Amino acid sequence: MNEQTQTVTDYHHRTKHHLERYAKGPETLDWDDQPDPFRRFAGCELVPLPKPGAELPVLFSELDTPQAIEPQALTLETLGLLLELSFGLSAWKQYGPDRWALRCNPSSGNLHPTEAYLINTDSALMKPGVYHYVSHDHHLEQRCLFNDDVDNIGILIGLSSVHWREAWKYGERAYRYCQHDIGHALGALRYAAATLGWSVELLAECADDDIAALLGLNRSDDFKPDERESPDVLCRMRIISEAGTSFGIETLSQTLQSATWSGRASSLRAYHMYKWPVIDEVSAAAAKPRTEEPRWQADPQPVVALTCRQTATTLIRQRRSAQHFDGKTTLPLADFYRLLNAALPARKPPFDLWRWPAKIHLFLFVHRVESLVPSVYALPRDPEALERLQAATLADFDWQPVSDILPLYHLYMGDCRPIAKSLSCHQAIASDSAFSLAMVAEFTFGDQPWLYRRLFWECGLIGQVLYLEAEAAGVRGTGIGCYFDDSVHEILGIETDRFQSLYHFTVGTPLEDTRLQILPAYGHLQG
């Protein structure tokens, strides 16, 4: 284990929640000091996008066969729809004088540390350069103008994280949640692209330094010191499969040498009362260099049919995080199987952008699913992991297959609602739902500490699948970042670091809070 890997591993153990104590976080929260969820750059030329809210006829069920969807042309209208469905607003909620926005991409605590950038090389679309997407106003800020000609490789989407936004509420554990949100955002981007008939190529070879340079994140004078952004991922949008010029980081990097930058990040208006240096330490230790990456794809998988007749655009915009469940409604078995089937690696959105075999496996606490006895179950997402999971967990688990269409295994029979609630920081959403689950990672990354981040991204991808599939089933899901790490391991019999729980999720019939007023996503732009 090299020094960087040791730093990452130490961070992971340091930021575990325990039954007797929580990971270090702020002792108090001043809600008037909450960081601005909308980043803006002052001094940039603004590029308006066409009016948000456009609908497409593509059904959500049709995303199971994305190759059959007719690709839309790349225009400002389709680009704007891509950005809206990926990173834009889905609604506003209001309770008394308090008003807050919801977005298509989920975020822990609705804090939204993820920022989205566009690199355009198509002069017919708009001026080639680097742009920052402002979800609140649904427009682009031109951060960089390319002065030299550049090969037209279409558009790239870059994602970064403002760690401070998350740390304001969650302290040292925030770095984990920022990585979850990158996974959520990747999933949101892939689903949005699929509605347009496009695909997404994850440019996993790029170094963090490459991404920082391309997006202008290394321009330290453009950001307040405590509010800088960390580079995460770069994606290329594929409008027509197999078409277009190949991507070369060197060519774009050379173009940047003569480019003109403008704008400075406005303050997020936070006092920065607490400091969390361990986040900077783990971020530096997990920085990714340039690498060679595989072109792995999942084997073709049978798809469990979906009866939902909603359009994809409608369903994406209605995604919400459940706050409470009714604690009594049973989930139909067909919907349960569809949810789990959609979470398996496959050659369809969003996992067709993922370039590595699955490292995240699901342990489920089933409470109310038709025809299934309340029990603990397991869903290995890679067949080759089955024996490793069996060896790492309790010898009392029976590992009996329960389905001909899913790698679902029964482990232990019994009412697990009290256990699920206790493990998820005593939250009733884990026990009042139809089922909850723990995402357990194969926790090995050797001398490649940046793989730590990738494990959380994979969890976030799975979470985005469960969010949308729950909506399609007429129920609702919510991610759970607060859980007692080692207590989860103890219940499952995991005794080493070989496997670690990284994210929890729960699905059930929601109870709506009638005190809240729901307002249109972009009503503030009308008139």
C-alpha positions as CSV (number, residue, x, y, z in Angstrom):
1,M,0.0,0.0,0.0
2,N,1.6,3.3,-1.1
3,E,1.3,6.5,0.9
4,Q,-1.6,7.9,-1.1
5,T,-3.6,4.7,-0.7
6,Q,-2.9,4.7,3.0
7,T,-4.2,8.2,3.3
8,V,-7.4,7.3,1.4
9,T,-7.9,4.2,3.6
10,D,-7.3,6.1,6.8
11,Y,-9.8,8.7,5.6
12,H,-12.4,6.0,5.0
13,H,-12.1,4.6,8.5
14,R,-11.9,8.0,10.1
15,T,-15.2,9.0,8.6
16,K,-17.2,6.0,9.6
17,H,-20.3,6.5,11.7
18,H,-20.5,4.3,14.8
19,L,-23.3,3.5,17.1
20,E,-21.6,5.4,19.9
21,R,-20.4,8.4,17.8
22,Y,-20.8,10.0,14.4
23,A,-18.1,11.1,12.1
24,K,-16.8,14.6,12.7
25,G,-19.1,17.3,11.5
26,P,-20.2,20.9,12.5
27,E,-21.4,21.3,16.0
28,T,-24.1,23.8,14.9
29,L,-25.7,24.8,11.6
30,D,-26.6,28.4,10.7
31,W,-29.2,27.9,8.0
32,D,-28.7,31.6,7.0
33,D,-25.1,30.7,6.2
34,Q,-25.9,27.8,3.9
35,P,-23.7,27.9,0.8
36,D,-25.3,29.3,-2.4
37,P,-26.4,26.2,-4.4
38,F,-26.0,28.1,-7.7
39,R,-22.5,28.9,-8.8
40,R,-22.1,31.9,-11.1
41,F,-19.0,33.5,-12.8
42,A,-19.1,37.3,-12.9
43,G,-17.7,38.9,-16.0
44,C,-18.7,36.2,-18.5
45,E,-20.6,36.5,-21.8
46,L,-24.0,34.8,-21.3
47,V,-25.4,32.4,-23.8
48,P,-29.1,31.9,-23.4
49,L,-30.6,28.5,-24.1
50,P,-34.0,27.8,-25.5
51,K,-36.9,27.8,-23.1
52,P,-36.8,24.7,-20.8
53,G,-39.6,22.2,-20.4
54,A,-39.7,20.7,-23.9
55,E,-41.2,17.2,-24.0
56,L,-40.1,14.3,-26.2
57,P,-42.3,11.3,-27.1
58,V,-39.8,8.7,-26.1
59,L,-41.2,6.5,-23.4
60,F,-39.1,5.6,-20.4
61,S,-39.5,1.9,-21.2
62,E,-37.9,2.6,-24.7
63,L,-34.6,3.4,-23.0
64,D,-34.2,-0.3,-22.5
65,T,-33.3,-0.4,-26.2
66,P,-31.5,2.9,-26.8
67,Q,-30.2,1.9,-30.2
68,A,-33.8,1.9,-31.5
69,I,-34.3,5.6,-30.6
70,E,-33.8,8.0,-33.6
71,P,-31.0,10.4,-32.8
72,Q,-31.9,14.1,-32.6
73,A,-29.7,16.6,-34.3
74,L,-27.3,18.7,-32.2
75,T,-28.9,22.1,-31.9
76,L,-29.2,24.7,-29.1
77,E,-32.6,23.2,-28.4
78,T,-31.4,19.7,-27.9
79,L,-28.3,20.8,-26.1
80,G,-30.5,22.8,-23.7
81,L,-32.8,19.9,-23.1
82,L,-29.8,17.6,-22.4
83,L,-28.5,20.0,-19.8
84,E,-31.9,20.6,-18.2
85,L,-32.7,16.9,-17.9
86,S,-29.2,16.2,-16.5
87,F,-28.5,19.0,-14.2
88,G,-31.4,21.4,-14.4
89,L,-34.3,22.2,-12.0
90,S,-37.2,19.9,-11.7
91,A,-39.4,21.9,-9.2
92,W,-39.4,24.4,-6.3
93,K,-40.7,23.6,-2.9
94,Q,-41.9,26.2,-0.4
95,Y,-42.8,26.0,3.2
96,G,-43.8,29.3,4.8
97,P,-41.1,31.8,3.9
98,D,-38.5,29.1,2.9
99,R,-38.2,28.1,-0.7
100,W,-35.7,25.7,-2.3
101,A,-35.1,24.1,-5.7
102,L,-35.1,20.5,-6.6
103,R,-33.0,19.2,-9.5
104,C,-33.0,16.3,-11.9
105,N,-29.7,15.0,-10.5
106,P,-30.0,14.0,-6.8
107,S,-27.8,15.4,-4.1
108,S,-27.2,14.6,-0.4
109,G,-29.0,17.2,1.6
110,N,-30.0,19.0,-1.6
111,L,-26.6,20.8,-1.3
112,H,-25.5,20.1,-4.9
113,P,-21.7,20.1,-4.8
114,T,-21.6,19.1,-8.5
115,E,-20.9,21.7,-11.2
116,A,-21.3,21.0,-14.9
117,Y,-19.2,22.4,-17.8
118,L,-19.6,22.2,-21.5
119,I,-16.6,22.2,-24.0
120,N,-17.9,23.0,-27.5
121,T,-15.8,22.4,-30.6
122,D,-18.7,22.8,-33.1
123,S,-18.6,26.3,-34.5
124,A,-22.0,25.8,-36.1
125,L,-23.5,25.4,-32.7
126,M,-21.9,28.4,-30.9
127,K,-18.5,29.8,-30.5
128,P,-16.0,27.0,-29.6
129,G,-14.9,27.3,-26.0
130,V,-15.6,26.3,-22.4
131,Y,-18.9,27.1,-20.8
132,H,-20.4,26.7,-17.4
133,Y,-24.0,25.7,-17.0
134,V,-26.2,27.7,-14.5
135,S,-29.2,25.5,-13.7
136,H,-31.1,28.3,-12.0
137,D,-31.1,30.5,-15.1
138,H,-30.8,27.8,-17.6
139,H,-28.1,29.5,-19.5
140,L,-24.4,29.1,-20.2
141,E,-21.5,31.3,-19.1
142,Q,-18.7,31.5,-21.6
143,R,-15.6,30.9,-19.5
144,C,-13.2,30.4,-22.4
145,L,-13.1,31.3,-26.0
146,F,-10.9,29.2,-28.3
147,N,-8.9,31.6,-30.6
148,D,-7.4,28.8,-32.8
149,D,-9.2,26.3,-35.0
150,V,-9.9,23.0,-33.3
151,D,-11.0,19.7,-34.7
152,N,-14.7,19.3,-34.4
153,I,-15.3,16.5,-31.9
154,G,-18.7,17.8,-30.9
155,I,-19.3,18.5,-27.3
156,L,-17.8,17.3,-24.0
157,I,-19.3,17.5,-20.6
158,G,-17.1,18.0,-17.5
159,L,-18.1,17.5,-13.9
160,S,-16.4,18.9,-10.8
161,S,-17.2,19.2,-7.1
162,V,-17.3,22.1,-4.6
163,H,-16.4,20.0,-1.5
164,W,-17.2,22.9,0.8
165,R,-20.9,22.9,-0.2
166,E,-21.3,19.4,1.2
167,A,-18.9,19.9,4.1
168,W,-20.9,22.8,5.4
169,K,-23.5,20.3,6.7
170,Y,-21.7,17.0,6.8
171,G,-18.2,17.8,7.8
172,E,-15.5,15.2,7.2
173,R,-17.8,12.6,5.6
174,A,-18.7,15.1,2.9
175,Y,-16.1,13.9,0.5
176,R,-17.9,10.6,0.2
177,Y,-21.2,12.3,-0.6
178,C,-19.6,14.4,-3.3
179,Q,-18.5,11.2,-5.0
180,H,-22.0,9.8,-4.7
181,D,-23.3,12.9,-6.4
182,I,-20.9,12.5,-9.3
183,G,-22.3,9.0,-9.8
184,H,-25.9,10.5,-9.7
185,A,-24.9,13.1,-12.2
186,L,-23.3,10.6,-14.6
187,G,-26.5,8.6,-14.4
188,A,-28.7,11.7,-15.0
189,L,-26.5,12.6,-18.0
190,R,-26.8,9.2,-19.5
191,Y,-30.5,9.0,-19.2
192,A,-31.0,12.5,-20.6
193,A,-28.7,11.6,-23.6
194,A,-30.7,8.5,-24.2
195,T,-34.0,10.4,-24.6
196,L,-32.3,12.2,-27.5
197,G,-31.0,9.1,-29.0
198,W,-27.4,10.0,-28.0
199,S,-24.8,8.0,-26.1
200,V,-22.1,9.0,-23.6
201,E,-18.5,8.1,-23.7
202,L,-16.7,8.3,-20.3
203,L,-13.2,9.6,-21.0
204,A,-11.7,7.7,-18.1
205,E,-8.1,8.0,-19.3
206,C,-7.9,11.7,-18.5
207,A,-5.9,12.9,-15.5
208,D,-7.5,15.2,-13.0
209,D,-5.0,17.8,-14.0
210,D,-6.1,17.5,-17.6
211,I,-9.8,18.0,-16.6
212,A,-8.8,20.9,-14.3
213,A,-7.0,22.7,-17.2
214,L,-9.8,22.1,-19.7
215,L,-12.5,23.4,-17.4
216,G,-10.4,26.3,-16.0
217,L,-10.4,24.8,-12.5
218,N,-6.7,25.3,-12.1
219,R,-7.0,29.1,-12.4
220,S,-6.8,29.6,-8.7
221,D,-7.2,33.4,-8.8
222,D,-10.7,32.8,-10.3
223,F,-12.0,31.2,-7.1
224,K,-12.1,32.0,-3.4
225,P,-9.6,29.7,-1.7
226,D,-12.2,27.7,0.3
227,E,-14.6,27.5,-2.6
228,R,-12.4,25.9,-5.3
229,E,-13.7,23.0,-7.4
230,S,-12.1,19.6,-7.7
231,P,-12.1,18.0,-11.2
232,D,-13.9,14.7,-11.4
233,V,-14.9,13.3,-14.9
234,L,-15.0,14.2,-18.5
235,C,-17.5,12.7,-21.0
236,R,-17.9,13.0,-24.7
237,M,-21.4,13.1,-26.2
238,R,-21.9,10.7,-29.1
239,I,-24.6,12.1,-31.3
240,I,-24.3,9.4,-34.0
241,S,-22.5,6.2,-33.0
242,E,-19.1,5.6,-34.6
243,A,-19.1,9.0,-36.2
244,G,-16.8,12.0,-35.7
245,T,-13.1,12.7,-35.0
246,S,-11.4,10.8,-32.2
247,F,-10.7,12.6,-29.0
248,G,-7.2,13.7,-28.1
249,I,-6.5,15.5,-24.9
250,E,-3.2,16.8,-26.3
251,T,-4.9,18.7,-29.1
252,L,-7.4,20.4,-26.8
253,S,-4.7,21.2,-24.3
254,Q,-2.7,22.9,-27.0
255,T,-5.7,24.9,-28.1
256,L,-6.0,26.2,-24.5
257,Q,-2.5,27.8,-24.7
258,S,-3.9,30.6,-26.9
259,A,-7.4,30.7,-25.5
260,T,-9.0,33.7,-23.8
261,W,-10.5,33.2,-20.4
262,S,-13.0,35.4,-18.6
263,G,-15.0,35.5,-15.4
264,R,-14.4,34.9,-11.7
265,A,-16.5,32.7,-9.5
266,S,-18.8,34.7,-7.3
267,S,-18.7,34.0,-3.6
268,L,-20.9,31.2,-2.3
269,R,-21.7,33.5,0.7
270,A,-20.6,31.1,3.4
271,Y,-18.6,32.1,6.5
272,H,-16.5,29.0,6.5
273,M,-16.7,28.7,10.3
274,Y,-15.4,25.1,10.3
275,K,-12.4,23.8,8.5
276,W,-12.0,20.2,7.3
277,P,-8.4,19.7,6.2
278,V,-8.8,16.0,5.9
279,I,-11.0,16.5,2.9
280,D,-8.2,18.4,1.1
281,E,-5.8,15.6,2.1
282,V,-7.9,12.7,0.8
283,S,-8.7,14.7,-2.4
284,A,-5.0,15.2,-3.1
285,A,-4.2,11.5,-2.3
286,A,-7.0,10.3,-4.6
287,A,-6.0,12.5,-7.5
288,K,-6.0,10.6,-10.8
289,P,-3.1,10.6,-13.3
290,R,-3.5,9.7,-17.0
291,T,-4.1,6.0,-17.3
292,E,-5.0,3.3,-19.8
293,E,-8.5,2.1,-19.3
294,P,-10.4,-1.0,-20.6
295,R,-13.3,-0.8,-23.1
296,W,-15.2,-3.3,-21.0
297,Q,-18.9,-3.9,-21.6
298,A,-21.3,-6.0,-19.6
299,D,-22.6,-9.1,-21.2
300,P,-26.1,-8.8,-22.8
301,Q,-28.7,-9.3,-20.1
302,P,-32.4,-10.3,-20.4
303,V,-34.6,-7.3,-19.5
304,V,-37.6,-7.5,-17.2
305,A,-40.4,-5.8,-19.0
306,L,-41.6,-2.4,-17.8
307,T,-45.3,-1.5,-18.0
308,C,-44.9,2.2,-17.3
309,R,-46.2,4.3,-20.2
310,Q,-44.8,7.7,-19.1
311,T,-42.4,9.5,-21.3
312,A,-38.8,9.6,-20.3
313,T,-38.8,13.4,-20.0
314,T,-41.8,13.4,-17.7
315,L,-40.4,10.7,-15.5
316,I,-37.0,12.3,-15.2
317,R,-38.5,15.7,-14.2
318,Q,-40.8,14.1,-11.5
319,R,-37.9,12.3,-9.7
320,R,-38.0,13.1,-6.0
321,S,-36.4,11.8,-2.8
322,A,-39.0,10.4,-0.5
323,Q,-39.0,11.8,3.0
324,H,-41.5,9.4,4.7
325,F,-43.1,6.1,3.7
326,D,-46.5,4.7,4.7
327,G,-45.1,1.6,6.4
328,K,-47.8,-0.7,5.1
329,T,-48.1,-0.9,1.3
330,T,-46.7,-4.1,-0.4
331,L,-44.6,-3.7,-3.5
332,P,-45.7,-6.1,-6.4
333,L,-43.1,-8.8,-7.1
334,A,-42.9,-7.8,-10.8
335,D,-41.9,-4.2,-9.9
336,F,-39.3,-5.5,-7.3
337,Y,-37.7,-7.7,-10.0
338,R,-37.7,-4.9,-12.5
339,L,-36.0,-2.6,-10.0
340,L,-33.3,-5.1,-9.3
341,N,-32.8,-6.1,-12.9
342,A,-32.3,-2.5,-13.9
343,A,-29.6,-2.2,-11.3
344,L,-27.5,-4.9,-12.9
345,P,-24.7,-4.1,-15.4
346,A,-26.2,-4.1,-18.9
347,R,-25.7,-2.6,-22.3
348,K,-28.3,0.0,-21.7
349,P,-28.5,3.3,-19.8
350,P,-26.9,4.2,-17.6
351,F,-24.4,1.3,-17.3
352,D,-23.5,1.3,-21.0
353,L,-21.1,4.2,-20.2
354,W,-19.4,2.3,-17.4
355,R,-16.1,0.8,-18.4
356,W,-15.3,-1.7,-15.7
357,P,-16.7,-4.9,-14.2
358,A,-19.1,-4.3,-11.3
359,K,-17.5,-3.8,-7.8
360,I,-20.7,-2.9,-6.0
361,H,-23.1,-5.6,-4.7
362,L,-26.5,-5.3,-3.0
363,F,-27.6,-6.7,0.4
364,L,-31.3,-6.2,0.7
365,F,-33.6,-6.0,3.8
366,V,-37.0,-6.9,2.3
367,H,-40.0,-5.8,4.4
368,R,-43.0,-5.8,2.1
369,V,-42.6,-7.4,-1.3
370,E,-45.3,-9.6,-2.7
371,S,-44.6,-13.3,-2.4
372,L,-41.3,-12.8,-0.7
373,V,-40.9,-13.6,3.0
374,P,-39.3,-10.7,5.0
375,S,-35.7,-11.6,5.0
376,V,-32.2,-10.6,4.1
377,Y,-31.2,-11.1,0.5
378,A,-28.2,-10.6,-1.7
379,L,-27.8,-9.5,-5.3
380,P,-24.2,-10.0,-6.6
381,R,-23.8,-7.7,-9.5
382,D,-20.9,-9.7,-10.9
383,P,-21.3,-13.5,-11.1
384,E,-17.6,-13.9,-10.3
385,A,-18.1,-12.2,-7.0
386,L,-20.5,-14.8,-5.6
387,E,-17.9,-17.0,-4.0
388,R,-16.0,-14.1,-2.6
389,L,-19.2,-12.7,-1.0
390,Q,-20.1,-16.1,0.4
391,A,-16.7,-16.5,1.9
392,A,-16.8,-13.0,3.5
393,T,-20.2,-13.2,5.1
394,L,-21.9,-15.2,7.9
395,A,-21.6,-19.0,7.6
396,D,-25.3,-19.1,8.7
397,F,-26.5,-17.4,5.5
398,D,-28.1,-20.1,3.2
399,W,-27.5,-18.4,-0.2
400,Q,-30.5,-20.0,-1.8
401,P,-31.5,-18.7,-5.2
402,V,-35.0,-17.4,-5.3
403,S,-35.4,-16.3,-8.9
404,D,-34.8,-17.7,-12.4
405,I,-34.4,-14.3,-13.9
406,L,-32.2,-12.6,-11.3
407,P,-29.0,-13.5,-9.3
408,L,-31.0,-13.0,-6.1
409,Y,-30.2,-15.1,-3.1
410,H,-32.0,-15.6,0.2
411,L,-29.7,-15.3,3.2
412,Y,-31.6,-15.2,6.4
413,M,-35.3,-15.2,7.3
414,G,-36.8,-12.8,9.7
415,D,-38.4,-9.4,10.3
416,C,-35.4,-7.1,9.6
417,R,-37.2,-3.8,10.0
418,P,-35.6,-3.0,13.4
419,I,-32.2,-3.9,12.1
420,A,-32.6,-1.8,8.9
421,K,-33.7,1.2,10.9
422,S,-30.9,0.9,13.4
423,L,-28.2,0.4,10.8
424,S,-29.4,3.5,8.9
425,C,-28.8,5.9,11.8
426,H,-32.2,5.0,13.3
427,Q,-34.1,6.5,10.3
428,A,-37.6,5.1,9.8
429,I,-37.3,5.5,6.1
430,A,-35.2,2.3,6.1
431,S,-37.9,0.2,7.9
432,D,-41.2,1.8,6.7
433,S,-40.3,1.2,3.1
434,A,-41.0,-1.9,1.0
435,F,-37.3,-2.7,1.1
436,S,-34.0,-1.1,1.9
437,L,-30.5,-2.1,0.9
438,A,-26.8,-1.6,1.5
439,M,-24.4,-1.2,-1.4
440,V,-21.3,-3.2,-0.5
441,A,-18.1,-2.6,-2.4
442,E,-15.1,-4.8,-3.2
443,F,-12.8,-2.5,-1.4
444,T,-9.4,-3.0,-3.0
445,F,-7.5,-0.4,-5.1
446,G,-3.8,-1.2,-4.4
447,D,-1.6,1.5,-5.7
448,Q,-4.5,3.3,-7.5
449,P,-6.1,5.3,-4.7
450,W,-8.4,7.2,-7.2
451,L,-10.4,3.9,-7.5
452,Y,-11.9,4.9,-4.1
453,R,-13.8,7.6,-5.8
454,R,-14.9,5.3,-8.6
455,L,-16.6,3.0,-6.1
456,F,-18.8,5.8,-4.9
457,W,-19.5,6.8,-8.5
458,E,-20.7,3.3,-9.2
459,C,-23.0,3.5,-6.1
460,G,-24.4,6.8,-7.4
461,L,-25.1,5.3,-10.8
462,I,-27.1,2.5,-9.1
463,G,-28.8,5.1,-6.9
464,Q,-30.0,7.0,-10.0
465,V,-31.3,3.8,-11.5
466,L,-33.3,3.1,-8.4
467,Y,-34.6,6.6,-8.2
468,L,-36.0,6.6,-11.7
469,E,-37.2,2.9,-11.7
470,A,-39.0,3.6,-8.4
471,E,-40.9,6.5,-10.1
472,A,-41.7,4.2,-13.0
473,A,-43.2,1.7,-10.6
474,G,-45.4,4.3,-9.0
475,V,-43.4,4.4,-5.8
476,R,-40.4,6.4,-4.6
477,G,-36.8,6.0,-3.4
478,T,-34.3,7.9,-1.4
479,G,-30.6,7.5,-0.9
480,I,-29.2,7.2,2.7
481,G,-25.7,8.4,3.3
482,C,-26.0,8.1,7.1
483,Y,-25.5,4.5,8.3
484,F,-23.3,2.8,10.9
485,D,-20.5,1.4,8.7
486,D,-19.1,-1.3,10.8
487,S,-22.4,-2.3,12.3
488,V,-23.5,-3.1,8.8
489,H,-20.4,-5.2,8.4
490,E,-21.1,-7.0,11.7
491,I,-24.7,-7.9,10.7
492,L,-23.4,-9.4,7.5
493,G,-20.4,-11.1,9.0
494,I,-17.8,-9.0,7.2
495,E,-14.7,-9.0,9.3
496,T,-12.0,-7.4,7.0
497,D,-11.7,-4.4,4.7
498,R,-12.2,-6.7,1.7
499,F,-15.8,-5.5,1.5
500,Q,-17.1,-2.2,2.8
501,S,-20.6,-0.6,2.8
502,L,-20.6,2.7,0.9
503,Y,-24.3,3.7,0.4
504,H,-27.8,2.8,1.5
505,F,-31.0,3.1,-0.4
506,T,-34.7,2.5,0.3
507,V,-37.9,2.2,-1.8
508,G,-41.5,2.4,-0.8
509,T,-44.8,4.2,-1.0
510,P,-44.2,7.8,0.0
511,L,-46.3,9.9,2.3
512,E,-46.7,13.4,0.8
513,D,-46.2,16.4,3.0
514,T,-49.3,18.5,2.2
515,R,-47.8,21.5,4.0
516,L,-45.4,22.0,1.2
517,Q,-46.3,24.0,-1.9
518,I,-44.9,22.7,-5.2
519,L,-43.9,25.3,-7.8
520,P,-42.9,25.0,-11.4
521,A,-39.2,24.5,-12.1
522,Y,-38.7,27.6,-14.2
523,G,-41.6,29.7,-13.3
524,H,-39.2,32.5,-12.2
525,L,-38.0,32.8,-15.9
526,Q,-41.5,33.5,-17.2
527,G,-42.6,36.9,-18.3
